[in-house]
Amino acid sequence: MGVTLFTSLPPRITRIVNGRDFGLAYQRACIDSWISAGFEITSLNPENEIAELLKYDYPIKYLLSPNPRPKIFEFLSEASRSASDLTGIINSDCLLLTYPAFVQGILSGARDGLVMMERVNIDPNSLLPTGQTCRGFDAFFFNKTHASRITIDPDLAVGQPWWDYWFPVEFAVSGITLLRPQAPLLFHLDHEQGWSQARWLHYGRKFVTRFSVVDGTRNPSLSAGLHELLDSGSIERDDLGGLADWCFNWLRENAEFLKASPDDAAGELFGKILSAISNFDGMHATTLALAQARRELAVSRAQLEQRSRLKRFLLRLLRVLPISNRY
C-alpha cells in the first residue's frame, strides 16, 4: 500500500500567466506531481464541490466533509485510519519535486517524525522564484499512529491563518521530532491572497492561549518565547508584535535537517543547486533580518510613547500646580 496524501481541491482555480489562464492545467500538474511521487490522493470536500470536481476526472478519491471548508481535525481523523502507515497533507496548489532520493528521504523521516515542507513562490509573469518566503508550511508527512495522538483546535480549517503553525507545534509538544528538507521541494505559482486581518488576529491569540500553558520542560524555548511575547504586550497589538515571525523561525530552528537519502552525494549536490537557484537560504535570512528590525522598531516606538506620556503628564502637572509669587 502506498502513501495516502490528503488535500482539499478547489472546484475552480485561476492562475494567470502572461494574460492566459492556466488554472485547470496547473491543478492537473500539481496532482500529477503527487501521483508521480507514488502517493494516493484523497481530497476532502463538501458535497457540492465534489459534484463539480468529478467533472474533471482527476485520478483521485473524494471524501465527504460536512463543512464548507474541511477542518484540520478531519484530516487528522482520516489520516489516523488510513490504509497506509504513512500519510501526508498538502495544500492543493503546490507542485512537488519528485526526485526519487528526496521522496525516499521524506518517507524515511515521516516514519518517526513530522516532515514540514516550505514552498518556493514562482512569479506568474517571469516564472522565476520571487525570493520571498511565505513564512509558512504547505505540506506535512507523518505516521498515522502519530495522527491519532494529536488534538487540534476544532475551528481550524484549510486556508485559515495559523493552522500550519498550530499543526507542527502540536506534534512538537507531543514529543514528535520535527524535520525539514535542506532544499525546496514544493513550488507554488504565486497569486493574490485573500486575508482577513480579524481572523488572523483571532487565531494568533488563540494559538498563544493554547501553547503558553503547555508543559515547558519538553520544549523550553517555545514556552520561554511565548511568555516573553506575552510579557512584552505584543499579543495585544494589532500586528501581534512579530509573533508570526517568531513562531515560523522557532519551527525552522527546532526542526532537524532531513537528508535526501543515506550517502547520496548526487542528491546532496542537487539539493544545493536547488537552494541556490531558489535563494532558499537567502530569503530566510531576509525574513530573520526583517523580523529583528520590526522588533527593534516596536521597542523604539514603545520607548518614544513612554517618554511622550511622561512629557504630557509633566505639562498637565505644571498647569495645575500653584505658582508662587514670592522670590
Secondary structure, 3 states (H helix, E strand, C coil): CCEEEEECCCCCCCCEECCEECHHHHHHHHHHHHHHCCEEEEEEECHHHHHHHHHHCCCCEEEECCCCCCEHHHHHHHHHCCCCCEEEEECCCCEECCCHHHHHHHHHHHCCEEEEECEEEECCCCCCECCCCCCCCCEEEEEHHHHCCCCCCCCCECCCCCHHHHHHHHHHHCCCEEEEECCCCEEEECCCCCCCHHHHHHHHHHHHHHHCCCCCCCCHHHHHHHHHHHHHCHHHCCCHHHHHHHHHHHHHHCCEEECCCCCCHHHHHHHHHHHHHHCHHHHHHHHHHHHHHHHHHHHHHHHHHHHHHHHHHHHHHHHHCCCCCCC
